[in-house]
């Protein structure tokens, strides 16, 4: 269990953990069940940034620093997937050409625009969330990484090789269940039971988006998993704001 967490932290973050050339790649792929726990580690560090920054800086600067920490902690892994996916889908080319564009290391107009909007959205939504309850951030990276597990488990890879096939081939139902147990535990232990209402809406977003992209590409890729995670985090922040609004209106 600890070794799988080590694999997951190394894969999903920019933390400088060593890599052994003789690693069991099957076990690395099955570390996916730990992705939500890694998300919680990231979330806890983001919450720590809030606690430290809010004592010194303004609310808006604090939100910006959280977004900056978000990028640094993940090494821009999922942002890269977001930009590549948007470049590919925005090109409106056929399947083969779209996959080639997504694989290209150069960023295009759609990719650049998506990065700008994503970082701006995260900063502003963090600002809004912090005004309600800054501990809500603990739920976001955690849940978004479970969304990735849904995409990996239920949709075929688009390429014969690559990261998508690597994880999809070896991931089992137990990894998906482990991820679900993790996020439910986080919601309960942080005393955010009401916010569990965002889970079905987030899951619906992940499944509908994955299905739409899979139909276009003939499956999903590692870039799309990053896209699902990044956009899922934004959707979750937004859903929590909407949920809070309706709760206030009702009660």
N, C-alpha and C positions, 0 to 999 in steps of 0.2 A: 504493500500500500504506500509506504513512504517513498519507495523507489519510483512508483508511478507518479506520485506528486512531484518528485524531483524532475522527471521527464517532462511533465506538463508545464511546470514553472519555466523550465529551460526553453521549451518550445513557444510558449505563449507570452513571454516577457523578454525584456532586454537585460535582465539580471545576468551577470557574467558567470554562469555555471559551466563547469567543464564538460566536454563531450568525449566519450570513449569511442574509438573507431570500431570496437567490437560489440557495440550495443545490439541488443535483441530488438530489431525493428518492429516485430509483432507486438512486443510489450510496449514499445514507444507509441504505437498506434492505439493500443488499448488504454493508454493513459488519458484518452479523451474523456473518460468518466470523471476525471479530476479537473476538467476545464472550468466548470462552475466554481470549484473551490479556489482555483487560481484567480478567477474573476473576483471572488470575495477578498482575496489578498490585495488585489489591485484596488478594490473599492475601499478597503480599510485604509490604505495609504492615501487615497484621495480624500477620505474623511479626515485623516490626520493633517493633510495640507490645509483643509478648511479650518480646523481647530487652531493651527498655528498662524495662518495668514489673517484670519478674521480679527486677531488681537492687534494686528499692525496696520493692515491695509483696508481699503474700502471694500464693500461687498462685490462690486464689479471686478476689481482687481483680483480678489480672492477667487471668483469664478474663472477668470482667465488663467490664474495659476493652477487651478485644478485641471483645466483643459490641457495646459502645458504639461503637467505631470502625467496626465492620461497618455499623451503622445509619447513621452519619454519612457514611461514604464513598459509600454507595449512595443517600443521601437518602431512605431508607425506600421506595424504588421498588417493590421486590418484596414488602416487608411490606404495602404498600397492596394489591397484587394478592392476597396471601394473605387479608387480612381481607375484601376485597370478594367473593372467591370463596367463602369460608366462610359469609359472610352469605347469599349467593345459594343455595348448595347446602343450607345449614342450614334455609332457609325451606320447603323441600319443596313449592315451587309449580311451576306449569307452566313451559314453556320461556320464554315471553315475559315472564312475571312475574319469573322468576329473573334474566333478563338485565337487567330494569329495576332490580331490587334491587342487582345488581352495579355498575350504572352510577351508583347513588345515592351521593353523596359522604358521606352520614352513615354512621357505623359502628354496627352492631347488636351484639347480645349474642354471637352466634357469632364475629363478626369480632374483638371485643375479647378474647374468651377465647382465640382462636387466636393473637393477638399475644402475650398473656401467656405462654402455654405455649411458643410458639416461642422467645421471648427467654430464657426460663428454660432450655429444652432446650439452646440454643446455649451458654449460659454454663456449664452443668454438663458438657456434652460437650467444650467447649474445655478445661475443667479436667482432665478425664480424658485427653484427647489430649495435652495438654502434659506430663502425667506420663509418658507413653510416649515420645513424640518430637514436640516442638513444631513440627518442620518438616513434619509431616503436614498442617498447615493450608494449606500451599502447594498441595495437591492439590484442596482442597474447592471454593472459589469457581470455580476453573478448570474443573473437571469439571461442576459444576452448570450452568454456562452453556452447555456443550455439550448438556446435557439439554434446554435450551430450544430449541436448534437442531433436535433430533429432533422436538419437538412442532410447531414451525413448519413443518418440511419435510413431515411425514407426515400432518398433520391439517388439515382445512379450517377456515377462519375461521367463527365463528358469526354474525357481523354482516356486512352489506354494506359497512359503512365501519368505521373504527376501526383501532387499532394492529395487531390480529391480521391483518386482510386486507392491510394495508400491507406487512408483512414477508413474509407467505406468498406474495403475488403475485409478488414480485421475487426472492425467495431461490432460488438455484440449488444443484445438488448440490455444486458446487465450494466453496460456503461451508460446507456440512456437512463436507466432506472436510478443508478448511482447519482447522476447529475440532478435528476428530479428531487431525490431525497435531500441533496445538498441545498438546493434553492428553497425547498419547503422549510428546512431547518433554519436557514438564514432569516426567512420571513418571520418565523415563530420566535426565534431567540432575540431578534431585534424588536420584537413587540409591534410588528407591522402586519397584523393579521388581515386588516381591511384591505391592504394593498394587494393581497392575493387575488383580488378581482381583476388585476391587470394581466394575470397569467394567460387566461384563455384568449384575450385579445392579442397579446403578443404572439402566442402560438399560432393563432389564425393568420397574423401578418407573415410569420415565417413560412408557413406552409403554402399560402397563396403566392407569395413572392417566389419561393423556391420552385413551385410548379410552373409559374409563368416563365421564369428564366430557363428552367429545364426543358420546356417545350421549345424554346428558341435555340438552345445550345445542344439539345440531345442529352442533357445531364448537367451536373454542376461541377465546378472546379474549385481549387483552393482559393482563388481570388473571390469567387462567389461566396464562399464561407466567410471570408473577411468582410465582404459587403453586407452579408446578413447580420454579422455581429455589430458592425458600425451603425448601420441604419436601425438595427434593433435597439441599441442603446439610446438613440435619439427618440425612437418611438416610445420606449419605456418611460423616459423623462417626461415626454408629452402626456402619456396616459396617466401618470401620477398627478400631474397638474389638473387634468380633466376630472379625474376621480375626486380630487380634493374639492374642486368647484361644485360638483354635484352633491357631495356630502354636505357641504355648507348650505346649499340650497334646500336640501331635504331636512336637515336637522337644525 
